[in-house]
Amino acid sequence: MLVKTEALSPSVMITFSKPRYRKAGFKLALAAVLVAALVLLLGVFTRLTDAGLGCPDWPGCYGQILWPSDGLEIVQAELLYPNSIVEPAKAWLEMSHRYLAAILGVLAIALAIISWRRREMEEYPFRLPTLILFLVVWQSLFGMWSVTLKLLPQVVTFHLVAGMTTFSLLWLLALRLGSRPWPITYIAYRQLQQIKPWLIAMLVLLFVQIALGGWTSSNYAAFACGDFPTCQQQWWPEMDFKSGFDLAQSVGPNYLGGKLETEARVAIHVTHRIGGLVLAVLAVIIGTALLRVKNNQVRLLALTMLMLMAVELLLGVANNLLMAPMLTALLHHLFSALLLIVLVTLVTGIWTAKPEYQRRES
């Protein structure tokens, strides 16, 4: 027997529900999403300007709460750390990143407290804010190890992946707190259930590609190929995958500028290219399937996903041909983060969708 259930307003698309339907902590979660995005971009900017070791110690900077700025402070910093070159601009950038991350930590604590106080409430996401707080704590530890282990690629890459994970989970929390289930027809619901495993696979692949991007950056392999679509004027240049993906490489003393040979960096770069191509093909397949679903919010998200994927590919090519200028490199990371939250929105919406018709035993 088929029973019709109450449908929500068709105006409910990607936007959040009206204030009366939102749960406590929604605005705080949105603020945390924004701060997390800024932390990610500032972290990338710090990386691109080689300011990751702008402060050789942690959590302070050359033994100070802020950073050395005037002549006397710079002299004292040089005496404390004779093996480091004091560059106030880089130190300021590194400390700004740390302070912004600290603000994110405070917001994560506040969200966790709100959830703990409402743990008995039905449908309130209690475990998710706790997981986010756990990740933020680990992020601070990996931020410390990035400095103390002198930009060890394994640490830097995990730091990026954990940051993207925190960002996506904060967006998921905002969706859980501020959105109601999608109203869709039973036919559309069945179609989306068939597509859902593919979307999850794409989400996993996107995280793998982000990790490959972090590994490419932390090993300074972005410049290994200066041409496109070939690499070093060859379709399959000489590559050393064993050295390029050796996760057990020795520690230190300093990884600024990278320590791998050319063949190893080429292997990393080419692998990242292949990952981007596979991700793009999967996006086209999934996007085409989603556009066949007769549901406005699904189609709008599918078009957004395809557009972001296309821009991301163009930025990747521009990064390569222009030798990773600052603007395109930052945009490359920004659009990967936007693609991530679109996928999270799709998966969440499909997972919680309520069909207008559902089966019920007579």
Wavefront OBJ file of the C-alpha trace (Angstrom):
o trace
v 0.000 0.000 0.000
v 1.278 3.459 -0.878
v 0.728 6.331 1.528
v 1.374 9.954 0.608
v 3.406 11.922 3.114
v 3.476 15.684 3.617
v 5.820 17.398 1.152
v 7.919 20.431 1.959
v 7.850 23.664 0.011
v 9.428 23.360 -3.448
v 11.421 26.514 -2.629
v 13.674 24.430 -0.403
v 16.740 24.007 -2.616
v 20.300 24.325 -1.416
v 19.220 27.121 0.909
v 18.677 26.491 4.577
v 15.269 26.260 6.200
v 13.453 29.179 7.773
v 14.791 30.228 11.214
v 11.971 28.519 13.124
v 13.066 25.135 11.731
v 16.762 25.557 12.545
v 18.386 23.928 15.547
v 20.530 25.581 18.202
v 24.089 26.280 17.088
v 23.284 26.742 13.397
v 24.745 30.246 13.067
v 27.777 29.213 15.089
v 28.321 26.254 12.752
v 28.127 28.548 9.698
v 30.662 30.884 11.309
v 32.932 27.890 11.944
v 32.631 26.850 8.268
v 33.764 30.326 7.200
v 36.667 30.342 9.664
v 37.705 26.835 8.577
v 37.741 27.989 4.944
v 39.931 30.957 5.882
v 42.267 28.687 7.845
v 42.616 26.413 4.814
v 43.325 29.249 2.393
v 45.704 31.008 4.769
v 47.495 27.697 5.306
v 47.873 27.287 1.546
v 49.093 30.878 1.217
v 51.606 30.254 4.013
v 52.790 27.182 2.159
v 53.073 28.912 -1.205
v 55.129 31.772 0.251
v 57.473 29.320 2.014
v 56.402 30.761 5.372
v 55.677 27.381 6.972
v 58.883 27.702 8.979
v 58.485 31.445 9.514
v 58.509 30.598 13.206
v 60.917 27.782 14.165
v 59.127 27.065 17.458
v 55.552 26.382 18.573
v 53.137 27.729 19.818
v 55.074 30.982 20.104
v 57.349 32.592 17.537
v 61.033 32.924 18.411
v 60.062 32.673 22.069
v 57.421 35.437 21.824
v 53.640 35.413 21.962
v 53.475 37.443 18.737
v 56.471 37.665 16.366
v 59.700 39.704 16.205
v 59.085 42.999 14.441
v 61.546 45.687 15.529
v 65.338 45.646 15.467
v 65.871 44.608 19.083
v 63.365 41.737 18.887
v 64.966 40.481 15.662
v 68.426 40.513 17.275
v 67.098 38.567 20.281
v 65.397 36.064 17.951
v 68.635 35.522 16.027
v 70.473 34.868 19.284
v 67.834 32.341 20.399
v 67.703 30.565 17.015
v 71.057 31.113 15.271
v 70.249 28.493 12.585
v 67.077 30.302 11.455
v 66.774 33.358 9.262
v 64.392 35.836 10.901
v 61.876 37.128 8.346
v 59.164 39.202 10.099
v 56.745 39.042 7.152
v 56.807 35.236 7.090
v 56.618 35.051 10.886
v 53.565 37.326 10.855
v 51.879 35.125 8.247
v 52.578 31.927 10.178
v 51.309 33.369 13.463
v 48.181 34.774 11.800
v 47.432 31.254 10.578
v 47.893 29.880 14.098
v 45.646 32.503 15.711
v 42.904 31.922 13.161
v 43.162 28.178 13.828
v 42.843 28.932 17.545
v 39.594 30.814 16.867
v 38.329 27.743 15.024
v 39.234 25.680 18.082
v 37.146 27.939 20.324
v 34.179 27.641 17.954
v 34.552 23.834 17.919
v 34.507 23.763 21.721
v 31.360 25.929 21.774
v 29.603 23.654 19.257
v 30.544 20.587 21.286
v 29.189 22.168 24.497
v 25.894 23.032 22.771
v 25.568 19.445 21.540
v 26.389 17.954 24.956
v 23.654 20.054 26.553
v 21.172 18.786 23.972
v 22.302 15.173 23.811
v 18.885 13.940 24.936
v 17.051 15.843 22.195
v 15.739 13.749 19.336
v 17.459 14.279 15.954
v 20.075 16.631 17.382
v 23.535 15.710 15.989
v 25.360 14.995 19.257
v 28.339 12.907 18.084
v 29.284 15.043 15.059
v 30.423 18.158 17.005
v 32.472 15.925 19.299
v 34.188 14.342 16.293
v 34.887 17.819 14.883
v 36.441 18.923 18.181
v 38.586 15.781 18.186
v 39.806 16.579 14.663
v 40.543 20.212 15.542
v 42.694 19.062 18.466
v 44.589 16.710 16.170
v 44.924 19.528 13.659
v 46.696 21.631 16.270
v 49.083 18.754 16.980
v 49.865 18.276 13.310
v 50.351 22.019 12.992
v 52.954 21.774 15.748
v 54.627 18.734 14.146
v 54.731 20.520 10.785
v 57.049 23.038 12.442
v 59.025 20.784 14.781
v 59.581 18.154 12.062
v 60.545 20.853 9.545
v 57.725 20.368 7.014
v 57.921 16.573 6.871
v 55.747 15.731 3.814
v 53.734 13.047 5.626
v 52.768 15.516 8.358
v 52.040 18.388 5.972
v 49.847 16.182 3.760
v 47.872 14.775 6.681
v 47.498 18.319 8.019
v 45.838 19.342 4.747
v 43.565 16.277 4.552
v 42.494 16.682 8.179
v 41.786 20.354 7.517
v 39.592 19.496 4.534
v 37.850 16.815 6.604
v 37.146 19.297 9.405
v 35.831 21.818 6.886
v 33.497 19.282 5.255
v 32.218 17.981 8.613
v 31.480 21.523 9.772
v 29.461 22.018 6.594
v 27.679 18.730 7.275
v 26.889 19.974 10.792
v 25.491 23.226 9.375
v 23.282 21.194 7.022
v 22.097 18.982 9.885
v 21.278 21.995 12.035
v 19.759 24.257 9.401
v 18.103 22.134 6.723
v 15.078 19.895 6.494
v 14.921 16.701 4.384
v 14.427 17.110 0.653
v 10.883 16.445 -0.600
v 11.182 14.204 -3.656
v 8.956 11.845 -5.581
v 9.249 8.141 -4.992
v 10.641 7.614 -8.509
v 13.334 10.254 -7.938
v 14.093 8.683 -4.572
v 14.693 5.292 -6.194
v 16.927 6.862 -8.837
v 19.004 8.664 -6.224
v 19.448 5.506 -4.170
v 21.093 3.912 -7.217
v 23.406 6.910 -7.682
v 24.301 7.250 -3.981
v 27.111 4.618 -3.941
v 28.750 6.342 -6.898
v 28.569 9.700 -5.143
v 30.190 8.222 -2.060
v 32.913 6.730 -4.263
v 33.484 10.148 -5.842
v 33.672 11.763 -2.417
v 36.309 9.236 -1.336
v 38.216 9.743 -4.597
v 38.129 13.516 -4.093
v 39.771 13.096 -0.686
v 42.402 10.859 -2.283
v 43.011 13.527 -4.934
v 43.283 16.205 -2.240
v 45.838 14.025 -0.443
v 47.747 13.628 -3.733
v 47.661 17.393 -4.146
v 49.044 17.831 -0.645
v 51.756 15.244 -1.344
v 52.600 17.037 -4.594
v 52.886 20.365 -2.809
v 54.781 19.116 0.261
v 57.367 17.404 -1.980
v 57.593 20.439 -4.282
v 56.552 18.327 -7.271
v 54.235 20.935 -8.833
v 57.084 22.115 -11.067
v 58.194 18.621 -12.105
v 56.312 18.933 -15.409
v 56.353 22.260 -17.187
v 54.254 21.197 -20.172
v 50.756 19.799 -20.699
v 49.315 17.272 -21.538
v 52.762 15.722 -21.849
v 55.361 15.830 -19.085
v 58.897 16.827 -19.968
v 57.854 16.485 -23.614
v 56.943 12.817 -23.104
v 53.659 10.977 -22.559
v 55.267 8.620 -20.057
v 58.545 10.126 -18.763
v 61.010 8.331 -16.538
v 59.501 8.048 -13.049
v 60.505 6.664 -9.659
v 57.272 5.692 -7.888
v 59.069 3.865 -5.065
v 60.925 6.962 -3.921
v 58.075 9.305 -4.775
v 55.615 7.508 -2.518
v 57.956 6.310 0.210
v 55.966 7.084 3.356
v 58.745 5.702 5.562
v 61.379 8.186 4.440
v 63.756 9.460 7.115
v 62.976 12.576 9.132
v 64.747 15.886 8.634
v 66.623 17.932 9.032
v 64.585 20.273 6.804
v 62.166 19.631 3.918
v 61.804 23.236 2.749
v 62.285 23.075 -1.018
v 61.935 19.288 -1.095
v 64.512 16.484 -0.969
v 63.375 14.096 -3.744
v 65.112 13.522 -7.064
v 63.469 14.638 -10.325
v 62.171 11.168 -11.287
v 60.388 10.821 -7.936
v 58.765 14.245 -8.237
v 57.636 13.458 -11.778
v 55.997 10.258 -10.508
v 54.043 12.246 -7.913
v 53.029 14.919 -10.420
v 51.842 12.438 -13.061
v 49.881 10.439 -10.477
v 48.102 13.630 -9.397
v 47.246 14.349 -13.044
v 45.833 10.863 -13.552
v 43.785 11.199 -10.365
v 42.299 14.450 -11.632
v 41.370 12.839 -14.952
v 39.668 9.870 -13.250
v 37.799 12.229 -10.932
v 36.611 14.334 -13.874
v 35.329 11.294 -15.787
v 33.475 10.074 -12.696
v 31.997 13.556 -12.192
v 30.646 13.590 -15.770
v 29.092 10.130 -15.363
v 27.465 10.993 -12.029
v 26.460 14.481 -13.132
v 24.747 13.113 -16.248
v 22.824 10.607 -14.126
v 21.788 13.313 -11.633
v 20.540 15.606 -14.401
v 18.089 12.868 -15.432
v 16.440 13.012 -11.989
v 13.303 15.172 -12.086
v 14.121 17.266 -9.048
v 15.215 20.898 -9.120
v 17.621 20.872 -6.192
v 19.328 17.733 -7.439
v 19.755 19.152 -10.947
v 21.050 22.477 -9.625
v 23.623 20.730 -7.454
v 24.631 18.473 -10.359
v 25.212 21.476 -12.614
v 27.188 23.191 -9.850
v 29.323 20.091 -9.377
v 30.079 19.848 -13.106
v 30.924 23.551 -13.322
v 33.267 23.365 -10.326
v 34.935 20.260 -11.736
v 35.515 21.998 -15.074
v 36.985 25.096 -13.425
v 39.137 22.918 -11.183
v 40.593 21.127 -14.221
v 41.299 24.432 -15.979
v 43.007 25.786 -12.865
v 45.101 22.628 -12.625
v 46.252 23.077 -16.220
v 46.909 26.790 -15.622
v 48.919 25.933 -12.526
v 51.044 23.628 -14.618
v 51.617 25.870 -17.634
v 52.117 29.045 -15.589
v 54.319 27.243 -13.022
v 51.806 27.593 -10.164
v 51.383 31.365 -9.740
v 49.900 32.456 -6.408
v 46.385 33.308 -7.628
v 45.734 30.130 -9.611
v 47.208 27.950 -6.862
v 44.917 29.529 -4.258
v 41.894 29.225 -6.553
v 42.790 25.587 -7.223
v 42.514 24.845 -3.503
v 39.400 27.002 -3.107
v 37.497 25.218 -5.882
v 38.479 21.813 -4.520
v 36.947 22.880 -1.175
v 33.789 24.116 -2.936
v 33.524 20.853 -4.882
v 33.869 19.000 -1.598
v 30.963 20.777 0.096
v 28.756 20.329 -2.985
v 29.376 16.577 -2.813
v 28.706 16.586 0.937
v 25.445 18.457 0.267
v 24.403 15.943 -2.376
v 25.216 12.910 -0.262
v 23.520 14.393 2.809
v 20.443 15.444 0.872
v 20.073 12.030 -0.763
v 20.739 10.216 2.499
v 18.042 12.117 4.422
v 15.543 12.650 1.582
v 11.924 11.778 2.284
v 9.945 10.507 -0.721
v 6.432 11.828 -1.203
v 5.320 8.204 -1.411
v 6.715 5.519 0.821
v 5.822 1.918 1.293
v 3.985 0.798 4.386
v 2.657 -2.608 5.300
v -1.133 -2.849 5.242
l 1 2 3 4 5 6 7 8 9 10 11 12 13 14 15 16 17 18 19 20 21 22 23 24 25 26 27 28 29 30 31 32 33 34 35 36 37 38 39 40 41 42 43 44 45 46 47 48 49 50 51 52 53 54 55 56 57 58 59 60 61 62 63 64 65 66 67 68 69 70 71 72 73 74 75 76 77 78 79 80 81 82 83 84 85 86 87 88 89 90 91 92 93 94 95 96 97 98 99 100 101 102 103 104 105 106 107 108 109 110 111 112 113 114 115 116 117 118 119 120 121 122 123 124 125 126 127 128 129 130 131 132 133 134 135 136 137 138 139 140 141 142 143 144 145 146 147 148 149 150 151 152 153 154 155 156 157 158 159 160 161 162 163 164 165 166 167 168 169 170 171 172 173 174 175 176 177 178 179 180 181 182 183 184 185 186 187 188 189 190 191 192 193 194 195 196 197 198 199 200 201 202 203 204 205 206 207 208 209 210 211 212 213 214 215 216 217 218 219 220 221 222 223 224 225 226 227 228 229 230 231 232 233 234 235 236 237 238 239 240 241 242 243 244 245 246 247 248 249 250 251 252 253 254 255 256 257 258 259 260 261 262 263 264 265 266 267 268 269 270 271 272 273 274 275 276 277 278 279 280 281 282 283 284 285 286 287 288 289 290 291 292 293 294 295 296 297 298 299 300 301 302 303 304 305 306 307 308 309 310 311 312 313 314 315 316 317 318 319 320 321 322 323 324 325 326 327 328 329 330 331 332 333 334 335 336 337 338 339 340 341 342 343 344 345 346 347 348 349 350 351 352 353 354 355 356 357 358 359 360 361 362
